Amino acid sequence: MEQALDILDRALRGDSGALSFLERTASIYVLNYNAEGKHTTYGCWDFMNQALNEIERFENDAARAGYIASTHIEPHVQLLCTMCQRAARRGPETDRRLIGTCLLNAGIDLSRIVGAQELVDFNCQMRERVMGRLATSAFDFSYHNLCTSHSVFSHPLTMEKLCGVLAANVIASGPSSLRMFAIEWIIPSATSMPPFSVVAIILHIGNEGLSNTVPVGTGKMLSNLSKPFVAQVVGPILADALRESDNSEMGNGVIGQMSSSDRNNFNHKLSALALRSLERWCTAVDMRVNELQEMCAESKFNIIEVISDALYSNAEVVVDAVADLIETVLGKKMQSVIALEKSFQAAPLQLSTNPEQAMNDEILARDEILTELISAIGLQRFRFVGRQTIGDIAVCRCLTRIASSVALSSRHLIRGKLQQGKSDGIIDLLLHAASHFSVHINGLALEVFPLLLVQGSDLADRLLPTLQQRTSWPVHLIIDTTVLNDSKEDCGVDFDEFESFRESTLGDALVCCYTCNRQKYLMSCVAVVDQICASHAKGSWRQLEAALFCINAVSLEACKRAALVSASPAAQIAAAKASNIKRGNVESSDLAQDAKQHDELLSRCINSLAKSPDVASCNPLVLAQMCRFIGRFSNWFAKSSSPGVLDLGAKLALDTFQAATTAFRDDEFAQQIIDMMSISPFTEAAEALR
C-alpha cells in the first residue's frame, strides 16, 4: 500500500502513531518551510486528496490483477470519510483562520510575506477540489450498479459516508451555501441522480443541522427547505422504493440486471434510508405529524398511506425506521401545543380566528391522523402473529414499538372506545406483544397498558392472564444451563434484569389491573395458590411463585382494603369517600362488601400455604415470595374476621424463617439462585418476623 493507505491500514490495526497522525491531520495544519520562500501547508484536504489518488491507483492495479479491490480497502475508505467529515464540520472561514494560525506560529505575517495569502487560498481550493471529487463519486451512476461495479465506493455504507462528508461541508459553509446547494442542484436534479445518494445527502443535512455549532440562520433555512426536500424529493423516492420492493421489479436501468433478492435488498435499504431522512428532518425542524401530512398533501402525496405501506415490509431495517419516524412525529405533542400557544401570543393580530379555535382545529386534525394510524397498525396484528410463529423477533419488536408509540399518543381516543365497549386491532396487537416471551417485546407493550386501562372495560380481564404468565420466571434463567442448553424462548435478559423488570414494569401493570377489577384479580391469584398447595405439586413452584408475586404487587392496597372488614362504620365511610375522590362513585356498602371478600380470599390463601409449607419451601424464589407475603400482610392478620388467621400467620413466619436458615444449606443449585437474588430468603424471613 502507498503512504496514505498504509497510515489508514495501521490506524485500523490500532497503531497509536497512525491514530495520532490522523487525529492531528484532521485538527490542525502544518507548514513545510522552504528557505527559498516556497512554503506549503499540509492538512486534512491534502491528505484526503492524496488518499483518493491512491485509492484510484489501487483499484486500477486490482482490476489488472483480476481481484476485487473493495474487499481489501472498504474499511480504509470508511475511516477516511469519518476523518474527513470531522474536518468538513469546520467552515471555510474557520479553515482560513487555522491556516493563518499555522503561519503566524511559524513567524510568517500574512500582511507582509509575499505568497502567504496564496497558501490560504490554495487550501480553500484544495477543499473545493476534494468536495468536487467526492460529489462526483457520490452521484456517479456507475457506482450504484451493484451488479457490475466492484469499486469500494459502491458499498452502501461507504456511499452514505461520502454523502455525510458533503452534507457536513454544506452545513458548515452557511445558510446561503445550503440554499444554493438545495435549490440549484439537489431539488431540480433529484429525478436524474441516484436516489440513494440524494436521500443520503438529505438525511445527513438534517442530521448535521441538529448540532449546536451550526452557523447562525441554519435552522431557519432548514425550515424553509423542509417542504421541497421532504414532500418533493424524499417522499416520492420512499413511495417508489416501497412499491418496487412489493413488486420485485426495478424501474431504474442502472440496477435493472439485479436478481430479485438483490433488488429487494436495495429497495429495502433505500426505503429505510428515506424513512430515516424524514425522521431526521422532523427532528431538526420540530415538525409535527399534522404538519408533515399537510406539507405532503400540498404536493399530492399522502405520507400516512406511505407509512402504512411501509408497515408491511418484511425487512427489519424498514420497519425499524418506521418506528423511529412515528416515535419522533408523535412524541412532540406537548412541544407542539406549547409552540402553537407561543405563536398565538407573539402575533395575535395576524390570526383570522381566535387562538382557542385554532388550537382546537390543530387537535382535531391530529386526532384524525391518529385514527388513521390506529386502523393501519391494528391490521398488523395478523402479521405480528405470523412473524412470531416463525421466530422473527426483530420485526415483532419493531411492530410493538410502533403500536406502543401510537397507543401512547392516542390513548384518549382508545380509552374512549374501550369505555364504549369497542376494541381496536391495535389492542389485540399489544396483547399479542405482551404475551411474547422476549422482555424486549413484551416490555414495550406492558409500559403502555397502565395508561389504557379504564373502569368498565374488559381489557384488564384480558390482560391479567398474560401478566400472570409473564410474571413466571423464564426456565432458562433458573435451570442449570447444562440441563437446558438451547432454550427456544430466551427472554433476552439476565437474572438481575428480569428481576428489575418484574418489580417495575410488570408491577405497575399488575396494580392497574387490580384497580380495575379487584375481586377477579385476587380470585385468580388465590385459585392458583389453592390448586398447587392442595395437590402438593412441587414441580409447579414457578406458577406458585408468580401467583404470590402478583398478590404481593398489590399488597399495599389489598391489605388496606382487607383490614377494613373490622373497621368501624365511620372508618368505612371515610374510606369510601377517599375512593370516591380517586376512582368515582363508591358507596360505603360496596366498600364493606369488597373488604369482606378481600378478607375471605386472603384467608383462603394463607390457609392453603399453611397446609403445604413444603411446597413453598422447595425453592428459594418461592420461599422469598411467601416471606414477603407474610411481611406485607402482617397488619391484616390481627384484623381479619376469619378465625385462626393470626395464629397461622405467626406459625408461617416462624416456619419460613427456619426454612430460610436450613432448607438450602446443602443444595448447591439453590445456593446459586440465592447468590443471584437481590434480597435473600433469609432477609425476607427476618423482615417478616419483625
C-alpha positions, -999 to +999 in steps of 0.1 A: +000+000+000+011+036-006+016+061+021-019+074+029-035+039+027-007+025+048-014+050+075-051+042+074-043+005+075-021+009+106-048+030+122-073+003+117-050-022+133-048+001+164-013+016+158-011+046+182+012+066+159-011+063+129-042+072+150-024+102+164-014+113+129-050+111+117-062+130+147-037+158+143-042+160+105-080+164+109-075+192+135-045+213+125-023+224+096+015+221+095+039+243+075+065+229+052+091+257+054+113+264+024+144+286+026+136+299-009+102+311+003+082+284-015+063+274+016+034+248+016+009+237+042-004+202+048-037+193+064-068+171+061-077+181+025-042+174+012-043+140+029-077+133+015-067+143-020-036+121-017-057+092-004-082+094-032-054+093-057-040+062-041-074+045-040-079+051-077-045+036-084-052+006-060-084-002-078-068+001-112-040-023-102-066-046-087-086-047-119-055-055-139-045-083-114-080-097-116-092-093-080-118-071-063-102-041-045-133-033-024-128-063-002-094-050+008-098-013+014-135-008+023-127-002+060-099+022+050-122+044+029-148+044+056-123+056+081-111+082+057-146+095+053-151+096+090-119+117+094-129+140+065-164+145+079-149+158+111-128+183+092-157+193+070-177+204+100-153+234+102-165+261+079-142+276+052-136+307+073-125+286+102-101+268+079-087+301+068-081+311+104-064+278+111-040+283+082-033+318+094-026+305+129-002+279+114+017+307+095+018+330+125+032+302+147+060+299+121+066+336+123+051+344+089+030+376+088+001+373+063+002+411+055+040+413+049+052+380+033+045+376-004+026+344-011+013+339+024-023+347+013-018+323-016-013+295+009-047+303+025-064+304-009-048+272-021-061+254+009-096+266+002-092+255-034-080+221-022-111+217-001-133+225-030-114+201-052-118+173-027-156+180-023-159+180-060-143+146-063-165+132-035-196+146-051-186+131-085-182+097-068-214+100-048-236+109-078-219+086-104-245+061-116-218+035-123-210+032-086-247+024-079-247-006-103-241-033-078-240-060-104-211-046-125-193-022-102-168-036-078-155-002-067-150+005-030-174+034-034-202+010-045-207-002-009-238+014+006-222+023+038-192+039+021-216+058-002-236+071+027-204+082+045-194+101+013-227+119+014-222+126+051-190+145+043-208+165+016-236+174+040-212+184+067-194+207+043-227+223+031-240+230+066-206+244+078-205+267+048-235+286+060-272+291+051-266+307+017-245+277+006-271+254+018-298+272-001-278+272-033-269+235-029-306+226-025-323+250-050-297+248-078-286+212-075-305+187-054-341+196-059-341+203-097-320+172-104-334+148-079-351+126-105-319+124-127-294+115-099-290+082-080-319+081-054-297+065-028-272+094-028-300+120-029-317+106+001-284+101+020-274+137+014-308+150+027-305+126+057-271+139+067-281+176+061-309+171+086-286+153+110-258+179+108-284+206+113-291+193+148-256+203+160-253+233+184-224+246+164-241+253+131-238+288+116-265+313+125-296+311+103-292+274+095-323+264+115-345+288+096-330+277+063-338+241+071-374+250+079-376+268+045-363+238+027-385+213+045-413+212+020-392+208-012-369+183+005-395+162+023-425+164+001-410+168-033-378+147-030-377+122-002-414+114-001-417+103-038-384+083-036-398+065-005-431+057-022-413+044-053-389+023-033-417+007-013-437+000-045-407-015-062-400-037-032-435-050-032-435-057-070-399-071-070-392-050-101-367-023-109-377+008-127-342+021-130-320+007-157-289+012-137-297-017-114-321-035-137-299-065-141-300-074-104-316-106-092-349-104-074-333-108-040-307-081-047-334-057-060-354-062-029-324-057-007-315-025-025-351-012-022-352-021+015-321-001+021-333+028+001-367+028+019-351+026+053-327+055+043-356+076+032-376+070+064-345+079+084-342+110+064-378+120+072-372+113+108-340+135+110-358+164+093-388+161+115-364+162+145-343+191+131-372+214+124-395+201+151-422+190+127-455+177+139-474+148+123-502+170+110-476+195+096-459+166+079-492+154+063-503+189+053-469+196+037-470+164+017-507+168+008-499+201-010-476+181-032-503+155-039-486+130-017-502+111+012-474+104+037-497+084+061-506+060+034-469+055+026-461+049+063-490+024+063-475+006+033-440+005+050-455-014+079-460-044+056-423-046+048-405-079+057-372-061+063-362-052+098-344-020+087-376-006+071-400-014+100-374-001+125-371+031+105-409+035+105-408+030+143-382+058+147-403+081+125-435+075+143-419+080+177-404+113+165-435+128+149-459+116+177-435+123+206-438+161+201-474+166+212-467+188+242-439+207+225-462+214+195-490+227+217-466+249+236-452+262+203-486+269+190-496+289+221-464+309+218-471+317+181-506+329+191-492+351+218-465+366+196-488+376+167-524+377+178-534+404+153-524+382+123-549+354+132-582+353+114-596+332+141-591+332+179-563+311+194-586+287+211-604+278+179-571+274+160-557+251+187-589+230+186-586+227+148-550+216+154-560+189+178-589+177+156-565+174+126-541+154+148-568+131+161-579+123+125-543+113+117-541+092+148-573+074+140-560+065+106-527+053+122-547+032+148-565+014+120-534+009+099-514-006+128-544-026+140-542-046+107-506-056+116-518-079+144-522-108+119-487-102+106-473-100+142-487-134+149-472-148+117-438-133+124-440-146+160-447-181+147-415-182+126-395-166+154-389-132+138-381-112+170-368-082+151-400-074+132-422-082+162-402-057+183-405-030+156-442-035+153-446-033+190-426-001+192-449+014+166-481+002+183-468+015+216-460+049+203-493+053+185-512+040+216-495+064+239-502+094+216-538+084+210-547+070+245-576+094+248-591+080+217-585+044+226-598+048+262-630+064+248-636+034+226-629+009+254-654+027+277-680+022+249-672-015+248-653-012+215-619-025+208-593-018+181-569-041+164-541-022+180-552-035+214-551-071+201-516-064+187-504-051+221-519-081+238-501-104+215-469-084+221-474-086+259-476-124+257-443-126+238-416-144+257-389-117+249-387-089+275-376-066+248-410-070+231-435-076+260-418-048+280-427-022+253-463-033+253-467-035+291-454+001+296-485+013+276-513-007+293-514+013+326-524+043+305-551+025+286-569+006+313-602+021+323-630+011+346-659-007+329-638-023+301-628-059+298-592-050+289-579-056+324-596-091+324-580-099+291-546-087+302-544-103+336-537-139+324-509-126+302-494-107+331-495-137+353-478-158+327-451-132+321-445-129+358-433-165+360-396-169+359-382-179+324-370-215+325-336-207+311-328-183+340-335-207+368-325-241+353-289-252+351-275-244+316-260-279+314-296-293+315-311-267+292-285-257+266-308-243+239-340-225+250-363-216+223-379-189+245-349-169+256-364-138+273-333-117+262-322-105+296-303-119+326-315-128+361-310-093+376-326-075+346-357-098+347-360-093+385-359-055+379-384-058+351-409-077+373-406-051+401-411-021+378-429-026+345-448-058+354-456-044+389-471-012+375-493-032+351-505-055+378-515-027+401-536-011+373-553-045+366-561-049+403-576-014+404-599-021+375-613-054+390-601-061+425-621-092+432-613-110+400-577-102+403-574-117+438-596-146+429-575-157+400-543-155+421-557-173+451-571-200+429-536-208+417-523-209+452-551-232+463-547-256+434-509-260+437-509-263+475-538-288+475-520-311+451-486-306+467-472-301+432-436-291+439-429-291+402-453-261+398-433-239+421-428-213+393-466-208+390-469-206+428-441-180+430-457-160+402-491-160+419-476-149+452-457-122+434-490-109+418-506-108+453-475-090+468-475-065+440-509-051+451-503-057+489-504-020+498-540-015+485-552-051+492-540-051+528-558-018+535-590-030+518-590-063+537-583-046+570-615-025+567-635-057+574-632-050+611-632-012+609-660+010+623-688+023+601-673+058+603-639+045+591-656+026+562-675+058+552-642+078+553-625+052+531-655+052+507-652+090+504-615+087+497-622+061+470-649+083+456-625+111+451-599+089+434-619+065+413-655+076+410-687+068+429-681+043+456-707+035+483-698+025+518-719-006+515-699-016+484-667-010+502-677-031+531-687-060+508-654-056+489-634-057+522-652-088+533-643-106+500-607-095+503-606-109+538-621-142+527-597-146+497-566-137+517-577-161+544-580-189+518-546-181+506-529-182+540-547-214+549-535-231+517-499-220+524-501-233+560-513-267+549-484-272+524-454-254+537-431-279+520-443-267+486-435-231+493-400-240+507-389-262+477-372-233+460-356-201+474-375-179+450-409-192+462-398-191+498-388-154+494-422-145+480-440-163+508-419-144+534-427-112+516-464-121+516-463-127+554-445-094+560-467-072+538-500-086+551-490-088+587-511-058+596-542-076+584-536-108+604-548-093+636-578-075+620-591-104+600-626-117+607-616-152+597-607-174+627-572-186+632-556-162+607-533-146+632-521-179+645-514-193+610-495-161+601-473-164+632-467-201+626-458-194+589-434-167+599-415-190+622-416-219+597-403-198+568-376-183+590-364-218+599-366-230+563-346-200+551-320-209+576-316-246+569-336-258+538-310-249+512-278-254+532-267-285+512-283-276+479-256-262+456-280-251+428-303-233+453-273-215+467-265-203+432-300-188+429-297-172+463-265-156+453-282-141+422-312-128+442-312-091+452-328-100+485-322-134+500-350-156+515-333-152+550-335-114+547-372-116+537-379-141+565-363-119+591-383-089+578-415-109+581-407-118+617-404-081+625 
